Amino acid sequence: MILCKRKFYFLFIFFFLTVSNLYGQDAHFSQFYANPIHMNPAFAGTINCPRFSVNFRDQWPAFKNNFLTFSTSYDQHISVLHGGVGVLVSADLQGQGGIIQTYNAGAIYNFRIQAAENFNLQFAVQGNYLHTSLNWHKLEFASQLHGIPVDTELPTDLMERRSQFDLAIGVVGYTPYLYFGLAVHHLLPLKINFFKYSLDLWGLKWTAHAGGKITITKKKKGEVSFGDISFFPNVIFMSQETFHYLHEGFYFSFYPLTVGAWVRHNFQGLDALILSCGIEYKIFRIGYSYDFNLSQLERTGGAHEISLQFVIPCTLKTPPVKRKFAPIECPRF
């Protein structure tokens, strides 16, 4: 029994040190602007009206031990607060049935200023509550393949769970034709202790992004009409620990339809091609995207992603200084 437990502890340490490397990278979405406050909290309230977003990502579906990520959020601009507010809840399940589970609940506030007549800035702070757990009963060890049962009475200190507060900040600047921003996540160190080991769960994550809107045809001034055509070129850079990605792509909108194409680089070559499509009608938007892996992971099945958005029409009450805070003109998919 003592020998069995020693082997078990060895397997645990090996497994946990292995997955801790995976933990160095946050779950991500390929429909960046369909889940904007996940990418940058400063996007909260940038379209002024209340917005609900729901996102689902199935990564590496060819494997049974794939990654499932869920996200839902709400944000809007509130004039009396001189900025926007938002809430974000997400769940990331790694491995078959969620061997590793990460849950995140966050609240956002940002302050908007009109730096020039057609240039607005938003500065945001986000507080998060993170909970991570490891489900030992869903693990399969090599000995089980030979019919040797694993001791079901696991020591209580193996059932490692961790809850901790986290902090993120962001800034977004935009004009009617250009938008850019910077976000920094995990400003507080996130660690988990096991025996004598202190393991990093997430490292500091930097996200820089920029894009623009080129109007090709527009029938009515100030509102979107059927048949309006716009082009949105974009670039996004993400860096976390040893992971560095550059995304370059565009969205082409022939209202109410939108299509998009992105390439993702990991600075060692092309990593993925991302194709997306979406449709919007009044307050409702739905999008779908697929990641074609171009690296050594081409047999993983890529990644499917679905997004839903609901925008409630509203009339923004402007402050007494009569400054006009126009909504940001970035894509929704």
N, C-alpha and C positions, 0 to 999 in steps of 0.2 A: 504493500500500500504506500509506503514511504517513497519507494522507487517510482511508482506510478505518478504520485503527486509531483515529484521532482521533474519528471518528464513533462508533466502537464504545465508546470510553471515555466519550464524552458520554452515549450511551444507557445505559451501565452506571450512571453516577453518577445519572442521572435515575431509573432503575429502583430503584436501591438506596435513594436518599433517599425514594422513594415507599413502598417496602415497610417502611422503617424506622419509618414512622408506624404501620403495622399492627402492628409489633412492640411498640408501646407497650402492648399489651393481651395478657395471657396467654390461652391456650386455657382454656375453661371448660366445665363440664358442667351440665346442667339438672336432673339427678337428684342433688341436692346431698347427700342423706343416704345414697345408694347408693355414694358415693365420699367418705366423710366426711373422711379425712385429707388429701385433695386440697384441700378447703376450709379445714380448720383442723387442723394437726398435733396439737393437744391432744385430738382425738378418738381417738387411738391408745389402745387398751386400754379404752375406756369401756364395752364390753359384757363385759369380763373374759375371755371365752373367745376362742380363736384364731379369726380372721376372714380369709378370702380374698375379695378383690373384684376383678372384671374389668369394665372399662367401655369402650364404643366409641361414638364420636359422628361422624356424617356431617353436616356443616354445609353448607348451600347445594347440595344434590344436583342442582338444575336446571342447574348450571354444571359443565363438565368441569374447571375450575380451582377445585375446591372444597377444603374443609378436612376432613381426617381426623385424629381424635385417639384414641389408645389409652392405656389406663391399667390397671395392675395393682398391687395392694397386699396387704400382710399386716400384721396388728397383733394384739396380745394384751396382757393385764395379767400382770405377773410380780411376785409378792408380795415376793420377796427383794430386788427392785429398788425396791420401794415406788412402782411406777408402771408405765407401759406402754411398749412398744417397737413400732416399725413400720418397714416399708420400702415405698417407693413408686417405681415405674418408669413412665415415660410417654414417648410419642412423638407429636409433632405434625407433620403433613405438610401444607404449604401449596402450592397450585398443582398443576397436572397432574403426577401421578407424584411429587410431593414436590420441587418446585423449591427450596423452603426447608424444611429439616428441623431439628427441635429435639428433642433427647433429654435426658431428665432422670432421674437416679437419686438417691434421697434416703434418709436414715436418720433415725429419730425416736426421741427419748426424752422421756418426760414424768414428772413427779413428782406424785403424788396425795396430797392431804391431806383429812382430814375436818374441815371448818371448824365444823360443827355436827352434831347428831344425824342430821339428814336432808339435809345440804348438803355436797357434795364439790366440791373444786377440783382442776383439773389444769393444770399449767404445762409447756409443751413447747418444745423446741428442735429444729430440723430442719436438717441439713446436706445440701446438694445438690451434685451434679456435673452441670453443664450442657454440652452440646455442640451447636453450631449450625453448619450448613453450607449453602452455596448451590450448587446444581447448574446450572452454566452450559449444559451440553449439552441441557437440557430447555427452554431459553428459545427463543421464536420472535420474530424481529425483523421489522419492516415490510418490509425489503428482501427477505426470504425469500419474501414473498407475491408478489413480482414476479420470482421465479426467480433472484435474485442470491444465491449462496452466501456464507455467513459464514466468514471465515478460521478454520479448525479449530485452528490453532496459537495458542491463547490464551496470553497471558502468565501465568506461574505465579502472580503476585500477584493475579490475578482469582479464583483458586480459593480464596476466603476461607473459612476454617474457624476456629472459635473454641471453646475449652473453658475453663471457669472454674468456681470454687467459688461457692456461694451459701449464704445463711443465712435462716432463717425462724423466727419464734417465735409462740406462741399460748397462749391460756388458755381453759378451758371450766369453767363452773360449772353444777351441776345438783342438783335435788331430784327426788323421785318424780313431780312434776307440772310442772316448769319447767326449761328449759335455755337457756343463753346463752353467748356467747363472742366473742372477738376474736382475729384473726390478722393478722400483718404479714409479707409475703413480699418477697424481694429486698432484704434489708438491706445487701448488698454491691453496689456499683455494677457494672452489667453493660454493657460497652461493646465495640465492635468498631472496629478501625482500618482505614481504607482510604485510601491516599495520605496527604493532609494532613488527612483528616477523621476525627473521632472521633464515632461514632454511638451513641446510647443504644438498647439492645435492649429492656430492660424497665425500667419505672419502679417505684417503691415501690407495692405493692398492699396495701390495707387491706380486711379483711372483718369485718363485725360481723353477728352473727346472734342471733336469739332465737326461742324457740318454747315450746309447752306441750302437755301431754297431758290431754285431758278424757275420762275413762272414762264411757261411756254404759251399757254392760252388761258384767258380768264374772262368769263362772260359778265360777271357782276362784281363790282367793287365791294370789298368788305365781307363777302360771304362766298361759300363754296357752292358751285352749281354743277349739275350733271354735264360731263364732257370737259371740265377744266383739266388742263394737263400741267403737271409740275414734275421737276426733277430734283432729287435730294442727294448730292454727293456727301459722303461721310468718311471719317477716319476715327478709330478708337484704339487707344493703347492701354493695356492692362499689365501690371507688374505685381507679383506677390511671391516673396521668397525667391526660389530659383525658376519660377514660371514667368515668362515674358511673352505677351502676345500682341500683335499688331493686326487690327481688322481694317480692311479697306473695302468700301462698297458703296452702293447707291440704292435708292428707291425711286421707282418711276410710277407716278400716280396719274391715272386716267379716271377721274372720279366717276363712280365710287370704287373702282378697282385699283389695287396697288400691287406691284411686284418688286422684288428686291434680289440683289445678288451681292455676296460678300466673299472675300478670301481672308483666311486667317493664317498668319505667319507665326512661327515660334522661334524665329531667328536662326533656325537650323534648316529651314526650308518651308514649303507650303504644308500647312497642317490640315486645313479643311476648306471646302467650298460650301457656302451656305446659300440656299435658294429659298425664297419666301413668297407668299402671296396672301392677299387679304382683301376684304370687302367691307365697306362701311355704308351705313344707311341711317341718316339722322343721328340718333343717340347711340347706335349699336355698331360695334366693330369686332370682327373676328379675323384671326390670322393663323396661318400654318407655315412652318418652315422645316427644312430637313438639312442636316449636316452631312455632307459627303466627306468622309475621312480620306485624306490624301497621303497620310503618313503610313507607318507600319501597322496602324490600327484599322486598316481598311476593312478587315473582316469582322469588326465589332458590330456592324449594322448601323453605324452613324448615330444620329439622334433625331427624334421627332419632337416637335414643340408646337403647342397650341396656345393661343392667347384669346382672351375675351375682354372687351372694354365697354363700359356704359358711361356716357357723359350726359349729365342732367343739364338741360338748358337753363341759363340764368342771366341776370342782368347785374353787372358789377357796379356797386355804388362807389363812385370815386370820392377821394378825400376832398376837403374844402379847398385845397390848393388847385383843384381841377386838373390834376395831372392824369394823363391817360395811360393806364397800364395795359398795353395790348398783350394778348396771349402769345406764347411762343409759337412760331411757325415751323415746328419740327415734325417729322413723320410720326405716325402712330403705330408702325409695325416694325 
